Amino acid sequence: MINTIFSSFLGNSPKWFKLSILIFLAVAYPIQLMGMTTLLGWAFIAMFIMTLAMALKCYPLQSGGLLAIAVLLLQLTTPEAVWHEIKENLSVIMLLVFMVSFIYFMQPLLIFIFGKILIKVKNKIILSLLFSFVAAFLSAFLDALTVTAVLITVFVALYGVYEKVHSTMGIDFNHNKTFDRKELGGESLVNFRSFLRSLVMHSAVGTALGGVATKVGEPQNLLIAEKLDWDFIAFISAMSHVTIPVFISGLFVVVVVEWFGLFGYGGKLEPHVREILKGYIKEEDEKRSAKDNYALIVQAVCALLLIFGLAFHIMEVGLIGLMLLVVVTAFTGITEEARIGHAFEESLPFVSLLVIFFVIVAMIHDLHLFTPVVEWVLALPREQQPGAFFLANGILSAISDNVFVATVYINEVETAFKAGKIDREHFEVLAVAINTGTNLPSVATPNGQAAFLFLLTSALAPAIRLGYMRMVFMALPYTFVLTIVGYYFQ
């Protein structure tokens, strides 16, 4: 019975991880009785970061949630403090619930766009630049996780076509040729996987390049914008002195790694493989009905309305998402509750995790755990503080979750501002450092970016042989360049 309970606890997590959680929960109360509350608070932070780092083995909602429950039971914070944090960040929750769900119904349009780019552009460097640019542009207005999900859908479909042709010794998509299985196996398959890996990684980093630039690009951006009372345009303007050079340097990395074939990039799409994929895209276009084409037009109009709504801040971002969700479903005939419900499946687990974040954030605030750290940084010369915040946020974001890190630091800096320790101008400078610090160096590992983690756990990753260490290796040139450029322009 004990073995059954232990094997069920936290699913397929490693035994040492399960034991560490259980042992920590067992000793937490005795430590509190000894009056070592501050030490216990830091221990909870360390354990929580470990649950984020183990996200590939166990979604942090369960392991982190157990820690959050223990925090409340030990009275390291109060339910009232947690509820206060939730109310303060309600706009972020609304963004995740409604905007991400709206984008779910935009997937056909996004798949159409990426599919056309892939087939029509033959030069690999230009193709890589386009994928990175389009992913960045979309992520500036949409959710990076959703853009990544769309890319995964596109690449899984194309890889499936290749696999089908290979396994059946040829399918005549173009109605004029049957392909030999030997022609599609061995080195050809290896090259095709390499080609897809490079495009996927360029696109994934592209979501970070675009996501850092706008108020809705990442959840923590909206949280920071709310603290500073920045609208959509004001946020772009405040970040531009960092985000524009970073974006240009990111595109420069694309060219360099593709031109010289560095860090696993440079894979080309062989002519016979392009012919197969072109035939598939053509067949999909032929199957598209008048109703499908009409739906694409509705989605394109909604995309324009989204850009307009965000630029002029006609209402809160989450409400814009809800409005467009109603419009896109009403005008495309999606009225069944079950079909609409699927749109919320992607966002709600992360929303639940975000509430767990707020429990830990409330504990940090009530115990003043980060106050000494922030005071130490604020004791540095004024011109060194943005760089220090950028690096501190970047290092933590690379091993945990950037939303959590940003939430902690922006709350502490806001407290310093309200206490009169820094002026409004410096508050804005530090907010830029926190935003860029959590968005840029975090591309180093899948732990820091939700989009990277989603990619790593998708069906596409094993198909194209994209494992954890390979992803870290391929992200390395981006991590190095984006961190240096981001730090320099603080």
N, C-alpha and C positions, 0 to 999 in steps of 0.2 A: 504493500500500500504506500509506504514511504517513497519507494522508487517511482511509483506511478505519479505521486504528487510532485516529486522533484523534477521528473522528466517533463511534466506538463507546465511547470512554473517557467514563465518567460520563453516558452516554446523551444526553438532550436538554438538558443543562446549557448555559448560555451559554459562548461561547468564552473570554471573559475569566476566567470561574470555573475552567474547565479549565486554562488557562494559569497562573493564579495558584497552583493546587495543584501543578502540575508544577514551576514555577519555585521555589516554596518548598521542595519536597522536594529539589530539586537543590542549593540553597544551604545547606540545614540542616547538612550535615556540615562544610563549610568554616567555618561560624559556630562550630560546636562545637570545631573544631581551634584556633580563636582564643581559646578559653577563656571565651567569652561564654555560659555555660550558662544563667544566669538570664534573659538577654535572649531566648535561644532558647526557653526554657520559656514566657515570656509571648507570644512569637510563635506558638507552637503553640496556646495558649489563644485568641488572637485569630483564628487560622485556623479553629479548631474552632467557635467561635461563629459565624463566617461560614458554615460548612457547615450549621449549624442554621438560620441566617437564610435560607439558600437551599433550605430543605426542600421548597418547592413545585416547584422545578425538578429536584432530585435528593434522594432520600431519604438522610438523613445517615449511614446505615449504611455506604455505600460510600466517600463522600468522607471522612467522619470516621474510618472504619476504616483507610483508607490512612495518615492522620495518626497513628493509634494504633500501627500497625505500625512506622512510622518512629520513634516515641517509644521503642519497645522495641529497635529495631535500634541506635539512638543511645545506648542505655543511660541514658536520662533517668529511667527507672524499671526495675523488674525484673519478670519473670513472677511471682515469689513475692509481690511487693507487690500486683500485680493480683489474684492468687488470694486474698490476704488480704482485699482489699476485697470480692471476690465473696462470700467466706464470711461476712463481717460483715453483708452485705446480702442473705443468702439468703432471708430472710423476704419481702423486697420482690419478688424473682424468683418465689417461690412464689405470692405474691398475683397477680402478672400472669399466670402460666401457668395456674393452676387457678381462681381466682375469676372472671377475665374469661371463661374457657371455660365455666364453669357458667352465667354470666349469658346466654351465647349461647342456651342452651336455655330461657331465661325470656322470650325475645322475643315469642312469641305473647301472653302475658299482658300485657306492657307495651304492645304494639300495641293490644290490646283496650281497655286503660284509656285511652290517649291518644285513640283513635278515638272513644270514647264521650264524652269530655270535649269534643272539638272539635265534635261534632254537637249535643249537648244544651244547651250554654251559648251563648246568643245575644249577651249583652253582651260587647263586645270587651275592655273593661278587666278584667272579672271573668275572662274566658277567658285573657287574658294573665297575670293573677295566678296562675291555676290551673296553667297550663303552667310558669311559673317556679317555683312552689311544689313541684309534683310532681317536676319535674326536679331541684330542690334536694334534696328528700327522698330520692329514689331514688339520687342521687349520693352522699349521705351514707353509704349502705349498700352501694351497688354501685359499678361503675367508671364514671366520667364519660364515657369514650370509648364504652362500650357503650350507655349511656343516649342519647347523641347518635346512635349508629348506629341505635337503635330509632326515634328521632324522624325521622331521615332516611328510614327505611323507610316510616313512616306518611305523611310528606308526599310522598314520591315516588309512592306508590300513589294518593293523592288527586289529585295533579297529573296523573298519568297518566289518571285517570278523566276529568278536565276536558278534557284534550287529546284523548282519544278521542271524547268527545261533540262537541267543536268540529270535529274533522277529518272526522267522518262526518255532520255536519249533524244530529246529534241521536240519542241512544239513550234508549229509554224505560225507565230503571231502576225508576221507580215505577209502571210499567205504566199511566200515565194522562196522560203528556205527552211530546211530542217537541219538542226545543228548536231554535230557529232558529240557524244558524251565526253570523249577524250579531249575534244577541243575546249570543253568547259571545265575540266577538272584540273588537278595539280596546281601548277603555277598560276593559271588563269584565275582559279578560285581564290588563291592567296592574294593576288593582285587586286581582285574585286573587293575583298574584305579590307585590304589596306586603303583602297580608294574611299570606301564608305567610312572607315574609322577617321580618316583625316577630315572629311567633310563634317562628320558628326562633331568632332572636337572643335573645329573652327566655329561651327554654329553654336555649340554650347558656350564657348568663351564669348561669342558675339552677344549672347543673351546677357552676359555680365557687363559687357561694354555699353550696351544700351540701357540695361536695368539700372545702372548707377546714375544715369543722367536726369531722370525725371521723377516726379512725385509718386507716380504709380508703378515705376519700374520694378521695385521690390517692396515687400511689406514694411521693412524698416524705414524706407524712404518716406512713406506716408506718416509714420510715427514721428520721425524727425521733423517733417514739414509742419505737423500739427503743433509741435512744441515751439516752433519759431513763427508760426502763423504765416507760412509761405503758401501762396497759391501755386498753380501749375507753372506759370511763366516765371514767377519769382524763384522757384526752386531750380529751374533750368538755368537761370541767370546766375544764381549763387554758386552753382556747381561747375559752371562752364569753364572757369580758368583751370580746372583740373580735368574734367571729363573730355573736353575737346582734344587736348594733347594726348590723353590716354587713348582715346578712340583712334587717333591717327597712328600712334605707336602700335596699337593692336593690329591695325591693318598692315603696318610695316612688317610685323612679325609673320603675318600670313604669307606675305610675298617671300620673305627670307627663307622660312622653313620649307616652303613649297619649291622654291627655286633650287635650293641646295639639297633637298631631300633629308632634312635634319629631324631628329626626334620622332621618327616614324611617319613623317609626312612625305608628300611627293608622289604617292601612288596614283597611277593613271587609269582611266577607263578604257579598256581595250575595245577596238572597233566592233568586233562581233558581239561583245557584251552590250555596247551602246545600241546596236541594232535590235537586240532582244528587248531592251528596256523601252526603246522608241516604239516598237511594235505594241508593247503593253499599254503605254500611254495613249497611243492612237486608238487602240481598242476600247480603252476606258472612255475616251472622248466620243467615240461612236455610240457607246451604250448610254451616254448621258441623255436623258430625256429633256423635253421642253420644260418640265416642272423642275428638274435639277438645275437647268440653266437659269431659270427664274429665281431659284433659291440663291444661286451665286450672286445675282444682281442685288437681291435684298441684303445679303451679307456684306457686299461691298458698300452699299448705302449706309448700313449700320456702322461700318468701320469709319466712314467719313463723319458720321454723327458723333462717334466716340471721340475722334480727334477734336472736333468742334467743341463738344461738351467739356472736355478736359482743358482745352486751351482757354476757354472763357469762364470756366468754373461755374457752370450754371446751377450746380448743386453738388452735394457731397459725392465723392467718387463711387462709393458703394451704391448710392441711389441711381447714379448714371448707369451703372452696370445692371441694376434691376430693371430700369426703364428699357434699356436696349434688349435685355433678355425677353421682356414682354413683346417688344416690337418684332424681333427676329423670329420668335416662335409663332406669334399671331399671324404674321404674313407668309409663313412657310407651312402652315397647317399642322404644326406640332402642338397638339392640344391634349394628348394623353398624359396623365399624371406619371405613369411609369417611365415614359421617355424623358420627361422633364427631370425626374428624380435622378437619372443617371448623371446629369450635369453637375450635381452637387457631391457626387461620390469622391471626386478628386480633391476638393477643397476642405471638406469637413474634418477628415483626420488631422490635417495640419492646423485647422482652427482649434481643435481640441488640444493639440500639443501647445498651441500658442497660449491658451489659458493656463496650462501647466507652467509655461514660462513665467507668467505673471505671478504665480505663487512664489517662485524662487526670487523674482524681482522684488516682490513685497517683503520677503525675508531680508534681502540685501539692504533694502531701504530702512526697515525697522531696526536692524542690527548695526546699520552704518558701516557695513563691511568694506565698501569701496571708497569711503570717504578719505582714508589715509592715502590710498593710491592716487585719487584725483587731486588731493592737496599737494602730494609730492610733485605731480606733473605741473600743477599750477604754480609751484614754487620755482620751476625752471624759468629761465629768461623767456619773455613773452613770445619772441620769434621762434623759439624751439618747441613750444607747446603743441602746435598743430602736427608737427612731424612725430612727436612722441605719442600723441593720441592715435595718429594714423598707424604707426607700427604696432602699438599695443593692441588696437582693435584687429589689425590684420593677422597677428600671430594667433590670437584667441579664436578668430573666425575660421582660420584654417583647420583647427582641430575640433571645433564645436559647431554651433549654428550661428550664422551672422545676424539673424533676427534677435536672438537672445542677447548676444554681445552688444548690439546697437542699443537695445532697450535699456540695458544696465547703464551704459556709459552716458547716453543722452539724458537719462533721469538724474544722474549724479552731476552732470555739468549744468543742467537746469536748476538744480538745488543751489549750486555755487552762484549762479546768476541771480537767483531770487534773494540770496543772502548778501548780495552786493559785492562779492569777491571778484567778479568780472563784469565788464560792461557789455552792452548789447552787441557792439561790433565784434568783440572777441568771442562772444557766445556764438555768433554766426560763423566765425572762422573755425571754431572748434567743432561745430555741427557739420561743417563740410568735411573736416578731417575724420570724424566718426563715420559719416556716410560712405566716403570713399574708402576708408580703411576696412570697413566690413564688407564692401562689395568687390574690391579688387584683389588683394592678396588671398582672399578666400578661394580663388580659383585653383589654389595649389592642391587641394584634395577634394574628393567628393563629399566630405563631411561638412564643408563650409557652405556649399551652394546646394539648395534643395533641388535645382534642376540637374546638377551633376549626379546627385544621389539617385534621383529618379531614373536617369539614364543608365546608371550602373546596375540598377535592379530591374531593368526592363528586359523584355525578351530579345531585344536587339543586341545587347552587350555580349552574351555568349555566342550569338550567331557570327558576329564580326570579330570575336576574340578580343573584346575590350574589357580587360580585368582592372582591378583596383590599381595595381602598380603601373600598368601600362597607361592608365589615365593620368596618374600622377606624373609619369615621365613625359607624356605628350603635352601636359599643361605646364611643364617646367619653363620653357622659353617665355610663355605668356606671364607666368608668375614673376619671373625675374624682371622682365621689362616693365610690366604694369606697376609693380611695386616701386621700382626705381623712379619711373616717371611720375607716379602718383605722389611719392614722397617729395620729389624735387619741386613740384608745383603747388605744394601746400602753402 
